[in-house]
Amino acid sequence: MLKGRIKNLFILILFMIIVDGFIYYKTGTLSPSTIKNDIFAIGVYLITCFIIYVISRKKS
């Protein structure tokens, strides 16, 4: 189960890199708000995974 979450995290990061690269290619710059949004999305994903882990441990 942990391997699946790590795999999904890498897919999320790879997707963000591709999208940010496309934005940089089109505009020539990358705004700090885009990077903050990426970090926020990764943080939300990690917190959600942690909450799911804690809930699943209580049921076992």
KAKAHU-V131155 format. One record per residue. N is the residue number from 1. RES is the residue in one letter. PHI is phi in degrees with one decimal (none if undefined). PSI is psi as a letter, one per 20 degrees, with the letter a starting at -180 (NA if undefined). OMEGA is omega in whole degrees, -180 to 180 (none if undefined). Layout:
# KAKAHU-V131155
N:RES:PHI:PSI:OMEGA + N:RES:PHI:PSI:OMEGA
This chain:
# KAKAHU-V131155
1:M:none:h:180 + 2:L:-66.9:h:179 + 3:K:-62.6:h:178 + 4:G:-65.4:g:179 + 5:R:-68.2:h:178 + 6:I:-66.1:g:178 + 7:K:-61.1:g:179 + 8:N:-65.0:h:178 + 9:L:-64.3:g:179 + 10:F:-65.3:h:177 + 11:I:-65.1:g:177 + 12:L:-61.9:g:179 + 13:I:-64.7:g:179 + 14:L:-62.2:g:178 + 15:F:-62.0:g:179 + 16:M:-64.0:g:178 + 17:I:-63.5:g:180 + 18:I:-63.9:g:-180 + 19:V:-65.0:g:178 + 20:D:-64.5:h:176 + 21:G:-63.3:g:178 + 22:F:-65.6:g:178 + 23:I:-62.4:g:179 + 24:Y:-64.5:h:180 + 25:Y:-65.0:g:-177 + 26:K:-75.8:g:-173 + 27:T:-101.6:h:-178 + 28:G:87.1:i:177 + 29:T:-138.6:r:177 + 30:L:-129.3:o:-175 + 31:S:-73.2:q:178 + 32:P:-61.5:h:179 + 33:S:-66.5:h:177 + 34:T:-64.8:g:179 + 35:I:-67.2:g:177 + 36:K:-62.5:h:178 + 37:N:-64.6:h:177 + 38:D:-63.7:g:179 + 39:I:-63.8:h:178 + 40:F:-62.3:g:-180 + 41:A:-63.8:g:178 + 42:I:-65.5:g:178 + 43:G:-62.5:g:178 + 44:V:-62.8:g:179 + 45:Y:-62.7:g:-179 + 46:L:-66.3:g:178 + 47:I:-64.7:g:178 + 48:T:-62.9:g:178 + 49:C:-62.3:h:179 + 50:F:-65.3:g:179 + 51:I:-64.0:g:178 + 52:I:-63.4:h:178 + 53:Y:-63.6:g:-180 + 54:V:-65.0:g:179 + 55:I:-64.5:g:-179 + 56:S:-69.3:h:178 + 57:R:-71.2:h:-180 + 58:K:-70.2:h:-179 + 59:K:-75.3:h:-178 + 60:S:-76.6:NA:none
